[in-house]
Amino acid sequence: VSPGKQNLDRDYRYKRSQYEARGIQEYWIIDSIQAKMTVFTLFEGLYEEAVFTGDQAIASMLLQESGQITPLTAAQVLNAGEKP
């Protein structure tokens, strides 16, 4: 998510309804400002929302289907690309 109310509305509201209508099974919003990751999973035509922070393991259909064995945490995603 980029800073600003317009970007928040776009990512959390407009994209959600567009993706739902198109039947996209899952999408993620990585919000470095609030240090959280939100996973939207399509269930019976509507998105179910799950929020992950810190060392919480991410529950994701996409990760399960890909055979991801090692749990991926919100912190790993939020800190990806940062220099140690």
QUIJO-V830686 format. One record per backbone hydrogen bond with DSSP energy under -1.0 kcal/mol. NH is the residue of the N-H (numbers start at 0). CO is the residue of the C=O. Records with the same first field share a line. If there is no record, write none. Layout:
BEGIN
NH: CO, CO
END
This chain:
BEGIN
7: 3
8: 4
9: 5
10: 6
11: 7
12: 8
13: 8
14: 9
16: 12
17: 13
18: 14
19: 15
20: 16
21: 17
22: 19
23: 18
26: 39
28: 37
30: 35
35: 30
36: 51
37: 28
38: 49
39: 26
40: 47
41: 24
42: 45
45: 42
47: 40
49: 38
51: 36
55: 52
57: 71
63: 59
64: 60
65: 61
66: 63
67: 62
73: 55
74: 53
76: 72
77: 73
78: 74
81: 78
END
